[in-house]
Amino acid sequence: RARKFLLQTLKHKPFNKDNGHAAIVLSSMEDHPDTGAACLELLQEEKVPFFAHYLVFGCAGLEDATKRDTFKAFLNSNKFSDEIKNEIKVVINNFS
C-alpha cells in the first residue's frame, strides 16, 4: 500500500517537492518493476524532472527487456547531463 501511494505521489503533476520526496523514499525501497516503470515514464518527459537522479536509480527495478532498452537509450540522449548519464551506466551495469 505504501508503494502504491508513493507511486501516485511520484507521478502527480505539477511536479513539486512531494514528487521529490516520493522519489527519495522509493529509491530507498527494494527494487520493484512498478517503481522502475513509473521512473522510466517520468524520465521520458520532455523536460527532465528536478528529481531525475532518484528516478534513474528507481529504474533498477526494470525487468522488461524493452523497458531496459529504452532506459539504455538515454545514454545517447542530449537531454541528460553527463552526471546523470554516469548514474544510468551504474544502473545498467547492475541489471542482471
Secondary structure, DSSP 4 states (H G I P E B T S, - for coil): -HHHHHHHHHH-SS--HHHHHHHHHHHHSPP-HHHHHHHHHHHTSSSPPTTHHHHHHHGGG---HHHHHHHHHGGG-TTS-HHHHHHHHHHHHH--
